[in-house]
Each structure stands twice: as C-alpha cells, then as structure tokens.
C-alpha cells in the first residue's frame, strides 16, 4: 500500500495580518498584541511560591483575553537523576473574561488546577480595572 502525500497546508490569512471574514466572527482572532492603540497591559503577581505574569487585552466587544504564565523555582533535590530546569517549573493558562457578566467564560491550558490562575487574574486585572 502506497502512502499518500499529505495535503498541502492551507494558507493562513491571519498570519499575514488579514481579517477573518467568515460567517461567524471569532473575536479572539481579532486580538493583536502588537496593536499599540488597544487597551492592554501586563502585571506580575506572587501567589504562594509562584511568580505569575499576566498579559491582557480588551476587545471592543467588552471581552478580555488574558494569558498567564506561572513560574516556580525548582527546589527539588533530584539526587543526580535529573537536571533542574534553569528557571524551574513553568505553567501557562489562557482565559476569556466577559466584562458585562463579570465572569470568566472560557479557560484553557494544561495545568491541573486553574484556581490560582483565576485568583491571579482577579488580582491583576479585575481589581485594577
């Protein structure tokens, strides 16, 4: 049996700065971290022994898109079995906050516990804005 060639990848208009013009809008695709005119910001927060960095941007439709990265120093004694990562452990979460409903409407990432990230967003964005 012959292996078929993989289909050619579709051209990604978003990577060229074009706007998606499909029938259903995707607001998240309209977020642009390089847009100097957009209302956005960053902050650092310490929760327990985690240092969290928060970046957020407000969409004109009153939705906030946020990215949070948490870093924790690796203090584990690996007994020579593993080399600790130079910055320790790192986790990341993205979330979507609805300003009018005052609620997170989506949260995603690979962490086991999202609660510290929700707390960091509350402290770093909600209480500050």
N, C-alpha and C positions, 0 to 999 in steps of 0.2 A: 504494500500500500504506500503510495507516494504522499508525502506531507505536502499540504497545500501552503502556498505562500500566505503570510499574514496580510490582512487588508491594510491598505495604505492609511496612515493616521489622517483623521480629518483636520483640516486647517482650523486653528483656534483663533477666532476673531478677537477674543478678549485679550490675548497676549499682544495684540497689535494696537491696543487701546481703543478698539471699536466697541460700540454699544450693542448689547444683545437685543434683537428686535423681534423676538418670538411672541407668540400669542399670550403667554403667561409671563409676567415680569419676575425676575429673580433679583430681589433687592440687594442681596449680599454681593452679587456680581457688580453692583454699582459702587461699592466701597473702593476707594483708591487711597492707599496710604501715602502716596506722593502728592496728593491734592492739598496744596498749602492753604486753600480757601475753605476746606472742610473743617467743621468743628471736631477736633480730635485732641487726644492728649495721652500722656503716659504718667505713671506713678510707680513707686516702689513701696511695698508693704511687707512687714515682717509678721508672720503668723507662726507662733511657736518657734521651731528652729528652721522654718522655711523662709527664704527670701523670695518674694513674689514680685514680678514685673508685669504691670498691666498696661496694655495699649488699647485704646478705644477710639471709635469714630461714630458720629451720629449721622444717620441717613436722613434726608429731608422729610421722609415719611414718619419721623419720630421713633425710629428703631435704632438701637445702639448695637454695634458689632464690637466685640471685645475679644482680645487674645491675651491669655495669662500664661506666664511661664514661671514655674516654681523651681528653685534650686536649693539643694540641701547638701551641706558639706558631708563628705564620706568619712565618717569617723570609725568605720568598722575595721577591726583587725582581721585581715584576710589570711593571716598565717602563711603568707607567701604563695597562696593558691590563686590569688587574683590580684591584678594591679588596680588600685583605685583610680577612678576617673579623675583627671586633674581638677574638675570643678565639682565633683561629687555627683549626686543624683539630680536629674532634671525631669520635670513633668510639664505637660502643656495641655491647656483646655481652651476651647473657643466657646463663646456663648452669645446669645442674641437676647437683648433686653427691650421690652416694649415700654416706652416712656409713659404712655397714657394708661396702660393697665398696671404699671409699676410691678412688673413681673418678668422673670426670665421665661422666654417662650421656647428656647432651644439651648441645649448644652451638649457638647460632644468633645471627646478626647479618649485617651486610653488609660486614664487613671482609675484606680479602684474606688476612690472616694472623692466625689465632686464638691462636698460641703466646704472644705477650706477655700476652694476657688470661688464659690458663691459668696462666702464671707469676705474674701479679698476684693471682689467686685463691689460688694456693698460698701465697704470702707473706702475704696479707692475711686469709685465713680458716683454711686448713689448719694452718699453723704456729702460729697464735694460739689455736686451739681444740683 
